[in-house]
């Protein structure tokens, strides 16, 4: 997850990472392969891989935005032009806790649909 903000993962790659993460949770709690673990993650205050990547990207962009380093500012410009998803852009200029609340809200909506 450390490099997640700068990676462009395909949907297939994201699904593969998600399957690994879900397997870990299933193993810890004794779930079978056919059982969903999204409610368990929500109950533990954890996110699935898709939402973890979303949160990491938002935090990374926020760090670049707040930096006074000119090189990092240029990196931010590049990232915003070519790699930033709409959800990350929406929360880039908000407080860090608002960003986390937004991502957890997105995950809650995903679990409860």
N, CA, C and O atoms as a Tinker XYZ file with bonds, in Angstrom:
   452  protein
     1  N      0.819000   -1.200000    0.000000    73     2
     2  CA     0.000000    0.000000    0.000000    64     1     3
     3  C      0.863000    1.264000    0.000000    63     2     4     5
     4  O      0.372000    2.356000   -0.286000    81     3
     5  N      2.134000    1.114000    0.317000    73     3     6
     6  CA     3.001000    2.290000    0.392000    64     5     7
     7  C      3.077000    3.027000   -0.945000    63     6     8     9
     8  O      3.056000    4.257000   -0.979000    81     7
     9  N      3.164000    2.288000   -2.030000    73     7    10
    10  CA     3.308000    2.904000   -3.350000    64     9    11
    11  C      1.978000    3.097000   -4.066000    63    10    12    13
    12  O      1.963000    3.570000   -5.203000    81    11
    13  N      0.878000    2.750000   -3.443000    73    11    14
    14  CA    -0.435000    2.801000   -4.087000    64    13    15
    15  C     -0.780000    4.160000   -4.711000    63    14    16    17
    16  O     -1.386000    4.185000   -5.783000    81    15
    17  N     -0.425000    5.278000   -4.093000    73    15    18
    18  CA    -0.813000    6.555000   -4.687000    64    17    19
    19  C     -0.228000    6.822000   -6.071000    63    18    20    21
    20  O     -0.813000    7.571000   -6.853000    81    19
    21  N      0.897000    6.230000   -6.377000    73    19    22
    22  CA     1.521000    6.520000   -7.672000    64    21    23
    23  C      1.346000    5.391000   -8.681000    63    22    24    25
    24  O      1.833000    5.485000   -9.808000    81    23
    25  N      0.664000    4.339000   -8.291000    73    23    26
    26  CA     0.431000    3.228000   -9.207000    64    25    27
    27  C     -0.895000    3.404000   -9.933000    63    26    28    29
    28  O     -1.860000    3.925000   -9.373000    81    27
    29  N     -0.931000    2.971000  -11.167000    73    27    30
    30  CA    -2.179000    2.921000  -11.927000    64    29    31
    31  C     -2.541000    1.449000  -12.067000    63    30    32    33
    32  O     -2.103000    0.777000  -13.001000    81    31
    33  N     -3.334000    0.963000  -11.142000    73    31    34
    34  CA    -3.719000   -0.438000  -11.152000    64    33    35
    35  C     -4.957000   -0.630000  -12.020000    63    34    36    37
    36  O     -5.901000    0.158000  -11.965000    81    35
    37  N     -4.935000   -1.683000  -12.816000    73    35    38
    38  CA    -6.115000   -2.014000  -13.605000    64    37    39
    39  C     -7.177000   -2.590000  -12.673000    63    38    40    41
    40  O     -6.891000   -2.930000  -11.525000    81    39
    41  N     -8.393000   -2.695000  -13.175000    73    39    42
    42  CA    -9.463000   -3.285000  -12.366000    64    41    43
    43  C     -9.117000   -4.718000  -11.977000    63    42    44    45
    44  O     -9.404000   -5.150000  -10.861000    81    43
    45  N     -8.505000   -5.448000  -12.894000    73    43    46
    46  CA    -8.126000   -6.829000  -12.608000    64    45    47
    47  C     -7.092000   -6.891000  -11.483000    63    46    48    49
    48  O     -7.209000   -7.710000  -10.571000    81    47
    49  N     -6.089000   -6.031000  -11.550000    73    47    50
    50  CA    -5.075000   -6.000000  -10.500000    64    49    51
    51  C     -5.684000   -5.609000   -9.149000    63    50    52    53
    52  O     -5.338000   -6.176000   -8.113000    81    51
    53  N     -6.585000   -4.642000   -9.179000    73    51    54
    54  CA    -7.254000   -4.215000   -7.953000    64    53    55
    55  C     -8.070000   -5.377000   -7.376000    63    54    56    57
    56  O     -8.073000   -5.593000   -6.164000    81    55
    57  N     -8.754000   -6.117000   -8.238000    73    55    58
    58  CA    -9.530000   -7.278000   -7.787000    64    57    59
    59  C     -8.634000   -8.360000   -7.198000    63    58    60    61
    60  O     -8.991000   -8.990000   -6.202000    81    59
    61  N     -7.464000   -8.578000   -7.812000    73    59    62
    62  CA    -6.526000   -9.585000   -7.300000    64    61    63
    63  C     -6.006000   -9.201000   -5.920000    63    62    64    65
    64  O     -5.904000  -10.049000   -5.033000    81    63
    65  N     -5.679000   -7.930000   -5.741000    73    63    66
    66  CA    -5.235000   -7.465000   -4.423000    64    65    67
    67  C     -6.361000   -7.575000   -3.407000    63    66    68    69
    68  O     -6.141000   -7.944000   -2.254000    81    67
    69  N     -7.562000   -7.251000   -3.848000    73    67    70
    70  CA    -8.727000   -7.369000   -2.971000    64    69    71
    71  C     -8.975000   -8.807000   -2.543000    63    70    72    73
    72  O     -9.317000   -9.065000   -1.389000    81    71
    73  N     -8.802000   -9.751000   -3.476000    73    71    74
    74  CA    -8.985000  -11.168000   -3.153000    64    73    75
    75  C     -7.970000  -11.623000   -2.108000    63    74    76    77
    76  O     -8.304000  -12.397000   -1.210000    81    75
    77  N     -6.746000  -11.148000   -2.222000    73    75    78
    78  CA    -5.720000  -11.494000   -1.220000    64    77    79
    79  C     -6.085000  -10.934000    0.147000    63    78    80    81
    80  O     -5.998000  -11.633000    1.157000    81    79
    81  N     -6.492000   -9.680000    0.173000    73    79    82
    82  CA    -6.878000   -9.028000    1.428000    64    81    83
    83  C     -8.064000   -9.758000    2.059000    63    82    84    85
    84  O     -8.076000   -9.998000    3.266000    81    83
    85  N     -9.052000  -10.107000    1.248000    73    83    86
    86  CA   -10.217000  -10.824000    1.759000    64    85    87
    87  C     -9.839000  -12.212000    2.271000    63    86    88    89
    88  O    -10.409000  -12.684000    3.254000    81    87
    89  N     -8.892000  -12.863000    1.618000    73    87    90
    90  CA    -8.439000  -14.183000    2.063000    64    89    91
    91  C     -7.796000  -14.112000    3.443000    63    90    92    93
    92  O     -7.980000  -15.007000    4.268000    81    91
    93  N     -7.049000  -13.056000    3.686000    73    91    94
    94  CA    -6.431000  -12.871000    5.002000    64    93    95
    95  C     -7.520000  -12.739000    6.066000    63    94    96    97
    96  O     -7.448000  -13.383000    7.112000    81    95
    97  N     -8.520000  -11.913000    5.803000    73    95    98
    98  CA    -9.609000  -11.711000    6.758000    64    97    99
    99  C    -10.379000  -13.021000    6.967000    63    98   100   101
   100  O    -10.729000  -13.369000    8.094000    81    99
   101  N    -10.636000  -13.739000    5.877000    73    99   102
   102  CA   -11.343000  -15.025000    5.987000    64   101   103
   103  C    -10.545000  -16.013000    6.845000    63   102   104   105
   104  O    -11.113000  -16.721000    7.676000    81   103
   105  N     -9.258000  -16.054000    6.643000    73   103   106
   106  CA    -8.406000  -16.975000    7.401000    64   105   107
   107  C     -8.414000  -16.622000    8.894000    63   106   108   109
   108  O     -8.521000  -17.506000    9.744000    81   107
   109  N     -8.304000  -15.350000    9.199000    73   107   110
   110  CA    -8.266000  -14.911000   10.598000    64   109   111
   111  C     -9.571000  -15.254000   11.314000    63   110   112   113
   112  O     -9.552000  -15.703000   12.460000    81   111
   113  N    -10.704000  -15.044000   10.640000    73   111   114
   114  CA   -11.999000  -15.223000   11.290000    64   113   115
   115  C    -12.681000  -16.544000   10.954000    63   114   116   117
   116  O    -13.809000  -16.778000   11.389000    81   115
   117  N    -12.023000  -17.411000   10.192000    73   115   118
   118  CA   -12.568000  -18.727000    9.905000    64   117   119
   119  C    -13.743000  -18.731000    8.943000    63   118   120   121
   120  O    -14.599000  -19.612000    9.017000    81   119
   121  N    -13.795000  -17.761000    8.045000    73   119   122
   122  CA   -14.859000  -17.707000    7.049000    64   121   123
   123  C    -14.517000  -18.637000    5.886000    63   122   124   125
   124  O    -13.347000  -18.918000    5.626000    81   123
   125  N    -15.541000  -19.105000    5.199000    73   123   126
   126  CA   -15.304000  -19.898000    3.988000    64   125   127
   127  C    -15.121000  -18.952000    2.804000    63   126   128   129
   128  O    -15.427000  -17.763000    2.892000    81   127
   129  N    -14.629000  -19.487000    1.716000    73   127   130
   130  CA   -14.343000  -18.683000    0.511000    64   129   131
   131  C    -15.599000  -18.022000   -0.057000    63   130   132   133
   132  O    -15.515000  -16.976000   -0.699000    81   131
   133  N    -16.759000  -18.630000    0.180000    73   131   134
   134  CA   -18.001000  -18.108000   -0.390000    64   133   135
   135  C    -18.630000  -16.995000    0.454000    63   134   136   137
   136  O    -19.593000  -16.364000    0.018000    81   135
   137  N    -18.101000  -16.749000    1.650000    73   135   138
   138  CA   -18.682000  -15.733000    2.528000    64   137   139
   139  C    -18.021000  -14.371000    2.313000    63   138   140   141
   140  O    -16.801000  -14.273000    2.180000    81   139
   141  N    -18.835000  -13.338000    2.282000    73   139   142
   142  CA   -18.345000  -11.974000    2.120000    64   141   143
   143  C    -17.765000  -11.471000    3.438000    63   142   144   145
   144  O    -18.279000  -11.772000    4.515000    81   143
   145  N    -16.701000  -10.710000    3.332000    73   143   146
   146  CA   -16.073000  -10.165000    4.540000    64   145   147
   147  C    -16.199000   -8.650000    4.623000    63   146   148   149
   148  O    -15.595000   -8.036000    5.503000    81   147
   149  N    -16.963000   -8.037000    3.735000    73   147   150
   150  CA   -17.037000   -6.580000    3.752000    64   149   151
   151  C    -17.669000   -6.046000    5.037000    63   150   152   153
   152  O    -17.275000   -4.986000    5.523000    81   151
   153  N    -18.660000   -6.781000    5.600000    73   151   154
   154  CA   -19.251000   -6.350000    6.868000    64   153   155
   155  C    -18.241000   -6.473000    8.015000    63   154   156   157
   156  O    -18.224000   -5.652000    8.932000    81   155
   157  N    -17.408000   -7.504000    7.950000    73   155   158
   158  CA   -16.372000   -7.684000    8.973000    64   157   159
   159  C    -15.390000   -6.511000    8.912000    63   158   160   161
   160  O    -15.033000   -5.937000    9.941000    81   159
   161  N    -14.964000   -6.166000    7.716000    73   159   162
   162  CA   -14.049000   -5.039000    7.557000    64   161   163
   163  C    -14.670000   -3.763000    8.107000    63   162   164   165
   164  O    -14.020000   -3.006000    8.828000    81   163
   165  N    -15.935000   -3.530000    7.762000    73   163   166
   166  CA   -16.618000   -2.337000    8.247000    64   165   167
   167  C    -16.691000   -2.344000    9.771000    63   166   168   169
   168  O    -16.444000   -1.322000   10.411000    81   167
   169  N    -17.024000   -3.480000   10.346000    73   167   170
   170  CA   -17.109000   -3.599000   11.797000    64   169   171
   171  C    -15.779000   -3.376000   12.495000    63   170   172   173
   172  O    -15.735000   -2.876000   13.619000    81   171
   173  N    -14.690000   -3.750000   11.823000    73   171   174
   174  CA   -13.352000   -3.559000   12.382000    64   173   175
   175  C    -12.812000   -2.151000   12.134000    63   174   176   177
   176  O    -11.739000   -1.797000   12.623000    81   175
   177  N    -13.554000   -1.359000   11.379000    73   175   178
   178  CA   -13.073000   -0.019000   11.043000    64   177   179
   179  C    -11.976000   -0.054000    9.993000    63   178   180   181
   180  O    -11.140000    0.847000    9.930000    81   179
   181  N    -11.979000   -1.085000    9.176000    73   179   182
   182  CA   -10.997000   -1.240000    8.104000    64   181   183
   183  C    -11.686000   -1.063000    6.755000    63   182   184   185
   184  O    -12.914000   -1.068000    6.666000    81   183
   185  N    -10.889000   -0.906000    5.719000    73   183   186
   186  CA   -11.406000   -0.709000    4.370000    64   185   187
   187  C    -11.015000   -1.864000    3.470000    63   186   188   189
   188  O    -10.061000   -2.589000    3.752000    81   187
   189  N    -11.758000   -2.030000    2.383000    73   187   190
   190  CA   -11.320000   -2.985000    1.366000    64   189   191
   191  C    -10.218000   -2.324000    0.541000    63   190   192   193
   192  O     -9.934000   -1.139000    0.714000    81   191
   193  N     -9.605000   -3.083000   -0.343000    73   191   194
   194  CA    -8.445000   -2.579000   -1.084000    64   193   195
   195  C     -8.792000   -1.361000   -1.929000    63   194   196   197
   196  O     -8.027000   -0.397000   -1.964000    81   195
   197  N     -9.922000   -1.388000   -2.603000    73   195   198
   198  CA   -10.314000   -0.253000   -3.452000    64   197   199
   199  C    -10.371000    1.043000   -2.643000    63   198   200   201
   200  O     -9.871000    2.080000   -3.080000    81   199
   201  N    -10.976000    0.973000   -1.480000    73   199   202
   202  CA   -11.115000    2.173000   -0.662000    64   201   203
   203  C     -9.817000    2.527000    0.065000    63   202   204   205
   204  O     -9.565000    3.701000    0.335000    81   203
   205  N     -8.993000    1.528000    0.385000    73   203   206
   206  CA    -7.671000    1.815000    0.949000    64   205   207
   207  C     -6.818000    2.603000   -0.040000    63   206   208   209
   208  O     -6.150000    3.567000    0.333000    81   207
   209  N     -6.848000    2.186000   -1.302000    73   207   210
   210  CA    -6.088000    2.888000   -2.341000    64   209   211
   211  C     -6.628000    4.303000   -2.507000    63   210   212   213
   212  O     -5.855000    5.249000   -2.657000    81   211
   213  N     -7.955000    4.451000   -2.480000    73   211   214
   214  CA    -8.561000    5.776000   -2.597000    64   213   215
   215  C     -8.089000    6.686000   -1.466000    63   214   216   217
   216  O     -7.748000    7.845000   -1.698000    81   215
   217  N     -8.072000    6.157000   -0.243000    73   215   218
   218  CA    -7.635000    6.945000    0.906000    64   217   219
   219  C     -6.159000    7.293000    0.808000    63   218   220   221
   220  O     -5.774000    8.435000    1.059000    81   219
   221  N     -5.334000    6.329000    0.447000    73   219   222
   222  CA    -3.894000    6.582000    0.320000    64   221   223
   223  C     -3.614000    7.645000   -0.746000    63   222   224   225
   224  O     -2.763000    8.512000   -0.548000    81   223
   225  N     -4.322000    7.579000   -1.868000    73   223   226
   226  CA    -4.125000    8.585000   -2.919000    64   225   227
   227  C     -4.525000    9.967000   -2.427000    63   226   228   229
   228  O     -3.810000   10.942000   -2.658000    81   227
   229  N     -5.662000   10.057000   -1.753000    73   227   230
   230  CA    -6.113000   11.351000   -1.245000    64   229   231
   231  C     -5.109000   11.920000   -0.243000    63   230   232   233
   232  O     -4.820000   13.116000   -0.263000    81   231
   233  N     -4.578000   11.062000    0.635000    73   231   234
   234  CA    -3.578000   11.518000    1.606000    64   233   235
   235  C     -2.293000   11.960000    0.907000    63   234   236   237
   236  O     -1.678000   12.952000    1.298000    81   235
   237  N     -1.895000   11.224000   -0.121000    73   235   238
   238  CA    -0.690000   11.564000   -0.872000    64   237   239
   239  C     -0.847000   12.910000   -1.569000    63   238   240   241
   240  O      0.054000   13.746000   -1.511000    81   239
   241  N     -1.981000   13.124000   -2.227000    73   239   242
   242  CA    -2.227000   14.387000   -2.918000    64   241   243
   243  C     -2.278000   15.543000   -1.922000    63   242   244   245
   244  O     -1.790000   16.637000   -2.207000    81   243
   245  N     -2.866000   15.299000   -0.767000    73   243   246
   246  CA    -2.941000   16.329000    0.259000    64   245   247
   247  C     -1.533000   16.708000    0.738000    63   246   248   249
   248  O     -1.230000   17.885000    0.936000    81   247
   249  N     -0.679000   15.690000    0.922000    73   247   250
   250  CA     0.696000   15.943000    1.335000    64   249   251
   251  C      1.425000   16.797000    0.288000    63   250   252   253
   252  O      2.136000   17.739000    0.637000    81   251
   253  N      1.248000   16.469000   -0.968000    73   251   254
   254  CA     1.881000   17.259000   -2.036000    64   253   255
   255  C      1.344000   18.685000   -2.041000    63   254   256   257
   256  O      2.106000   19.636000   -2.214000    81   255
   257  N      0.040000   18.836000   -1.852000    73   255   258
   258  CA    -0.592000   20.148000   -1.878000    64   257   259
   259  C     -0.061000   21.044000   -0.758000    63   258   260   261
   260  O      0.144000   22.241000   -0.961000    81   259
   261  N      0.158000   20.468000    0.412000    73   259   262
   262  CA     0.600000   21.260000    1.566000    64   261   263
   263  C      2.103000   21.499000    1.592000    63   262   264   265
   264  O      2.586000   22.292000    2.400000    81   263
   265  N      2.847000   20.829000    0.725000    73   263   266
   266  CA     4.296000   20.956000    0.708000    64   265   267
   267  C      4.726000   22.299000    0.115000    63   266   268   269
   268  O      4.118000   22.793000   -0.835000    81   267
   269  N      5.771000   22.874000    0.683000    73   267   270
   270  CA     6.319000   24.119000    0.132000    64   269   271
   271  C      7.447000   23.830000   -0.862000    63   270   272   273
   272  O      8.025000   24.756000   -1.432000    81   271
   273  N      7.758000   22.565000   -1.066000    73   271   274
   274  CA     8.804000   22.152000   -1.989000    64   273   275
   275  C      8.313000   22.304000   -3.430000    63   274   276   277
   276  O      7.269000   21.759000   -3.789000    81   275
   277  N      9.050000   23.034000   -4.248000    73   275   278
   278  CA     8.653000   23.305000   -5.629000    64   277   279
   279  C      8.603000   22.026000   -6.464000    63   278   280   281
   280  O      7.733000   21.883000   -7.323000    81   279
   281  N      9.521000   21.102000   -6.221000    73   279   282
   282  CA     9.533000   19.844000   -6.983000    64   281   283
   283  C      8.260000   19.052000   -6.684000    63   282   284   285
   284  O      7.629000   18.515000   -7.594000    81   283
   285  N      7.888000   18.983000   -5.408000    73   283   286
   286  CA     6.667000   18.273000   -5.057000    64   285   287
   287  C      5.434000   18.949000   -5.647000    63   286   288   289
   288  O      4.478000   18.272000   -6.026000    81   287
   289  N      5.448000   20.262000   -5.725000    73   287   290
   290  CA     4.336000   20.980000   -6.355000    64   289   291
   291  C      4.213000   20.614000   -7.827000    63   290   292   293
   292  O      3.106000   20.462000   -8.344000    81   291
   293  N      5.352000   20.472000   -8.500000    73   291   294
   294  CA     5.333000   20.062000   -9.907000    64   293   295
   295  C      4.827000   18.628000  -10.054000    63   294   296   297
   296  O      4.100000   18.309000  -10.995000    81   295
   297  N      5.220000   17.767000   -9.110000    73   295   298
   298  CA     4.713000   16.390000   -9.129000    64   297   299
   299  C      3.197000   16.406000   -8.975000    63   298   300   301
   300  O      2.494000   15.673000   -9.670000    81   299
   301  N      2.693000   17.238000   -8.069000    73   299   302
   302  CA     1.254000   17.337000   -7.870000    64   301   303
   303  C      0.560000   17.764000   -9.156000    63   302   304   305
   304  O     -0.479000   17.207000   -9.510000    81   303
   305  N      1.110000   18.729000   -9.847000    73   303   306
   306  CA     0.509000   19.179000  -11.105000    64   305   307
   307  C      0.424000   18.039000  -12.104000    63   306   308   309
   308  O     -0.598000   17.864000  -12.767000    81   307
   309  N      1.485000   17.271000  -12.213000    73   307   310
   310  CA     1.491000   16.115000  -13.118000    64   309   311
   311  C      0.444000   15.084000  -12.698000    63   310   312   313
   312  O     -0.317000   14.579000  -13.524000    81   311
   313  N      0.419000   14.787000  -11.419000    73   311   314
   314  CA    -0.513000   13.784000  -10.901000    64   313   315
   315  C     -1.957000   14.227000  -11.130000    63   314   316   317
   316  O     -2.793000   13.428000  -11.551000    81   315
   317  N     -2.245000   15.475000  -10.859000    73   315   318
   318  CA    -3.609000   15.967000  -11.040000    64   317   319
   319  C     -4.042000   15.900000  -12.495000    63   318   320   321
   320  O     -5.203000   15.614000  -12.789000    81   319
   321  N     -3.125000   16.160000  -13.391000    73   319   322
   322  CA    -3.465000   16.131000  -14.817000    64   321   323
   323  C     -3.723000   14.728000  -15.334000    63   322   324   325
   324  O     -4.607000   14.529000  -16.167000    81   323
   325  N     -2.959000   13.745000  -14.851000    73   323   326
   326  CA    -2.983000   12.434000  -15.485000    64   325   327
   327  C     -3.468000   11.279000  -14.610000    63   326   328   329
   328  O     -3.841000   10.236000  -15.147000    81   327
   329  N     -3.475000   11.426000  -13.290000    73   327   330
   330  CA    -3.730000   10.250000  -12.457000    64   329   331
   331  C     -4.788000   10.423000  -11.370000    63   330   332   333
   332  O     -5.103000    9.449000  -10.685000    81   331
   333  N     -5.333000   11.582000  -11.186000    73   331   334
   334  CA    -6.237000   11.795000  -10.049000    64   333   335
   335  C     -7.677000   11.487000  -10.436000    63   334   336   337
   336  O     -8.204000   12.036000  -11.403000    81   335
   337  N     -8.314000   10.591000   -9.661000    73   335   338
   338  CA    -9.708000   10.263000   -9.875000    64   337   339
   339  C    -10.586000   11.371000   -9.289000    63   338   340   341
   340  O    -10.139000   12.178000   -8.474000    81   339
   341  N    -11.828000   11.385000   -9.722000    73   339   342
   342  CA   -12.772000   12.413000   -9.289000    64   341   343
   343  C    -12.909000   12.452000   -7.769000    63   342   344   345
   344  O    -12.903000   13.533000   -7.181000    81   343
   345  N    -13.031000   11.290000   -7.121000    73   343   346
   346  CA   -13.216000   11.255000   -5.668000    64   345   347
   347  C    -12.031000   11.875000   -4.940000    63   346   348   349
   348  O    -12.207000   12.534000   -3.916000    81   347
   349  N    -10.834000   11.669000   -5.456000    73   347   350
   350  CA    -9.651000   12.265000   -4.822000    64   349   351
   351  C     -9.649000   13.776000   -5.011000    63   350   352   353
   352  O     -9.302000   14.519000   -4.093000    81   351
   353  N    -10.029000   14.225000   -6.184000    73   351   354
   354  CA   -10.069000   15.661000   -6.454000    64   353   355
   355  C    -11.073000   16.364000   -5.542000    63   354   356   357
   356  O    -10.819000   17.471000   -5.065000    81   355
   357  N    -12.207000   15.718000   -5.303000    73   355   358
   358  CA   -13.243000   16.342000   -4.487000    64   357   359
   359  C    -12.759000   16.662000   -3.086000    63   358   360   361
   360  O    -13.178000   17.659000   -2.499000    81   359
   361  N    -11.883000   15.834000   -2.545000    73   359   362
   362  CA   -11.450000   16.001000   -1.166000    64   361   363
   363  C    -10.027000   16.526000   -1.014000    63   362   364   365
   364  O     -9.528000   16.628000    0.106000    81   363
   365  N     -9.379000   16.854000   -2.097000    73   363   366
   366  CA    -7.997000   17.314000   -2.029000    64   365   367
   367  C     -7.859000   18.573000   -1.184000    63   366   368   369
   368  O     -6.898000   18.714000   -0.428000    81   367
   369  N     -8.801000   19.473000   -1.307000    73   367   370
   370  CA    -8.675000   20.762000   -0.647000    64   369   371
   371  C     -9.397000   20.820000    0.699000    63   370   372   373
   372  O     -9.535000   21.895000    1.283000    81   371
   373  N     -9.854000   19.677000    1.189000    73   371   374
   374  CA   -10.544000   19.640000    2.477000    64   373   375
   375  C     -9.587000   19.190000    3.582000    63   374   376   377
   376  O     -8.443000   18.826000    3.312000    81   375
   377  N    -10.054000   19.217000    4.791000    73   375   378
   378  CA    -9.286000   18.771000    5.948000    64   377   379
   379  C     -9.012000   17.270000    5.837000    63   378   380   381
   380  O     -9.811000   16.535000    5.257000    81   379
   381  N     -7.894000   16.816000    6.387000    73   379   382
   382  CA    -7.510000   15.404000    6.311000    64   381   383
   383  C     -8.574000   14.513000    6.949000    63   382   384   385
   384  O     -8.900000   13.459000    6.402000    81   383
   385  N     -9.116000   14.915000    8.088000    73   383   386
   386  CA   -10.144000   14.096000    8.735000    64   385   387
   387  C    -11.406000   14.033000    7.880000    63   386   388   389
   388  O    -12.100000   13.016000    7.883000    81   387
   389  N    -11.717000   15.112000    7.141000    73   387   390
   390  CA   -12.856000   15.092000    6.224000    64   389   391
   391  C    -12.620000   14.095000    5.100000    63   390   392   393
   392  O    -13.547000   13.411000    4.667000    81   391
   393  N    -11.388000   14.012000    4.629000    73   391   394
   394  CA   -11.043000   13.069000    3.577000    64   393   395
   395  C    -11.253000   11.638000    4.054000    63   394   396   397
   396  O    -11.854000   10.827000    3.349000    81   395
   397  N    -10.762000   11.328000    5.242000    73   395   398
   398  CA   -10.934000    9.983000    5.793000    64   397   399
   399  C    -12.409000    9.675000    6.008000    63   398   400   401
   400  O    -12.864000    8.570000    5.712000    81   399
   401  N    -13.148000   10.633000    6.515000    73   399   402
   402  CA   -14.585000   10.447000    6.726000    64   401   403
   403  C    -15.299000   10.191000    5.401000    63   402   404   405
   404  O    -16.197000    9.353000    5.329000    81   403
   405  N    -14.902000   10.908000    4.363000    73   403   406
   406  CA   -15.492000   10.733000    3.040000    64   405   407
   407  C    -15.246000    9.314000    2.519000    63   406   408   409
   408  O    -16.171000    8.663000    2.036000    81   407
   409  N    -14.005000    8.836000    2.616000    73   407   410
   410  CA   -13.666000    7.503000    2.108000    64   409   411
   411  C    -14.386000    6.427000    2.912000    63   410   412   413
   412  O    -14.917000    5.482000    2.329000    81   411
   413  N    -14.417000    6.550000    4.233000    73   411   414
   414  CA   -15.144000    5.582000    5.047000    64   413   415
   415  C    -16.643000    5.628000    4.743000    63   414   416   417
   416  O    -17.313000    4.596000    4.772000    81   415
   417  N    -17.169000    6.815000    4.451000    73   415   418
   418  CA   -18.573000    6.937000    4.047000    64   417   419
   419  C    -18.843000    6.226000    2.728000    63   418   420   421
   420  O    -19.880000    5.586000    2.557000    81   419
   421  N    -17.890000    6.347000    1.790000    73   419   422
   422  CA   -18.011000    5.642000    0.516000    64   421   423
   423  C    -18.018000    4.129000    0.738000    63   422   424   425
   424  O    -18.792000    3.411000    0.104000    81   423
   425  N    -17.163000    3.649000    1.630000    73   423   426
   426  CA   -17.105000    2.215000    1.918000    64   425   427
   427  C    -18.388000    1.759000    2.607000    63   426   428   429
   428  O    -18.908000    0.687000    2.298000    81   427
   429  N    -18.904000    2.564000    3.540000    73   427   430
   430  CA   -20.146000    2.223000    4.222000    64   429   431
   431  C    -21.283000    2.093000    3.206000    63   430   432   433
   432  O    -22.082000    1.160000    3.279000    81   431
   433  N    -21.352000    3.032000    2.261000    73   431   434
   434  CA   -22.388000    2.970000    1.222000    64   433   435
   435  C    -22.211000    1.715000    0.360000    63   434   436   437
   436  O    -23.198000    1.086000   -0.024000    81   435
   437  N    -20.976000    1.351000    0.060000    73   435   438
   438  CA   -20.689000    0.143000   -0.710000    64   437   439
   439  C    -21.153000   -1.108000    0.032000    63   438   440   441
   440  O    -21.752000   -1.998000   -0.570000    81   439
   441  N    -20.885000   -1.180000    1.315000    73   439   442
   442  CA   -21.262000   -2.368000    2.106000    64   441   443
   443  C    -22.779000   -2.475000    2.217000    63   442   444   445
   444  O    -23.325000   -3.577000    2.171000    81   443
   445  N    -23.458000   -1.355000    2.361000    73   443   446
   446  CA   -24.894000   -1.376000    2.607000    64   445   447
   447  C    -25.763000   -1.231000    1.359000    63   446   448   449
   448  O    -26.953000   -0.939000    1.478000    81   447
   449  N    -25.212000   -1.423000    0.194000    73   447   450
   450  CA   -26.077000   -1.353000   -1.003000    64   449   451
   451  C    -26.627000   -2.681000   -1.344000    63   450   452
   452  O    -27.371000   -2.810000   -2.316000    81   451
